[in-house]
């Protein structure tokens, strides 16, 4: 799956391919393939961390809402 994704991204680079190859070499990667592999894995980790953060926020909001309902029905109390 990931191999196909990397090859697809390389094909879609078109005119940016020389730029990305230079960037990969500058960052110390052996090939463009390894550079994109690392880049995709970092994107996946960032997405996973973002998802985890969103679930934490949702849980916190739910607990606050439940706590607010338990304290009283009016806003003045």
C-alpha positions as CSV (number, residue, x, y, z in Angstrom):
1,X,0.0,0.0,0.0
2,X,2.6,2.5,1.0
3,X,4.9,1.5,-1.8
4,X,2.1,2.3,-4.3
5,X,1.5,5.6,-2.6
6,X,5.2,6.6,-2.9
7,X,5.4,5.6,-6.5
8,X,2.2,7.5,-7.3
9,X,3.6,10.7,-5.6
10,X,6.9,10.3,-7.6
11,X,4.8,10.1,-10.8
12,X,2.8,13.2,-9.9
13,X,5.8,15.4,-9.2
14,X,6.3,16.2,-12.9
15,X,8.2,19.5,-13.0
16,X,9.0,19.5,-9.3
17,X,11.0,16.2,-9.5
18,X,14.4,17.8,-9.8
19,X,13.7,20.2,-7.0
20,X,12.5,17.3,-4.7
21,X,15.6,15.2,-5.7
22,X,17.9,18.1,-4.7
23,X,16.0,18.6,-1.4
24,X,16.3,14.9,-0.6
25,X,20.0,14.9,-1.3
26,X,20.5,18.0,0.8
27,X,18.7,16.4,3.7
28,X,20.9,13.3,3.4
29,X,18.6,10.8,1.9
30,X,20.0,8.2,-0.5
31,X,17.1,8.5,-3.0
32,X,13.9,10.3,-3.7
33,X,12.0,7.2,-2.8
34,X,13.5,7.1,0.7
35,X,12.8,10.8,1.2
36,X,9.1,10.4,0.2
37,X,8.8,7.3,2.4
38,X,10.0,9.3,5.4
39,X,7.8,12.3,4.5
40,X,4.7,10.1,4.2
41,X,5.4,8.4,7.5
42,X,5.8,11.8,9.3
43,X,2.5,13.0,7.8
44,X,0.8,9.8,9.0
45,X,2.2,10.3,12.5
46,X,1.1,14.0,12.5
47,X,-2.4,13.0,11.4
48,X,-2.6,10.3,14.1
49,X,-1.5,12.8,16.8
50,X,-4.0,15.3,15.6
51,X,-6.8,12.7,15.8
52,X,-5.7,11.8,19.3
53,X,-5.8,15.5,20.3
54,X,-9.3,15.9,18.9
55,X,-10.6,13.0,20.8
56,X,-9.1,14.3,24.0
57,X,-10.8,17.7,23.5
58,X,-14.1,16.0,22.7
59,X,-13.9,13.9,25.9
60,X,-13.0,17.0,27.9
61,X,-16.0,18.9,26.5
62,X,-18.3,16.0,27.3
63,X,-17.1,15.7,30.9
64,X,-17.5,19.5,31.4
65,X,-21.1,19.3,30.0
66,X,-22.0,16.4,32.3
67,X,-20.5,18.2,35.3
68,X,-22.4,21.3,34.5
69,X,-25.7,19.4,34.3
70,X,-25.1,17.7,37.6
71,X,-24.5,21.0,39.5
72,X,-27.9,22.5,38.8
73,X,-30.4,23.4,36.1
74,X,-30.2,27.1,36.3
75,X,-27.2,29.3,35.5
76,X,-27.3,31.4,38.7
77,X,-26.4,28.5,41.0
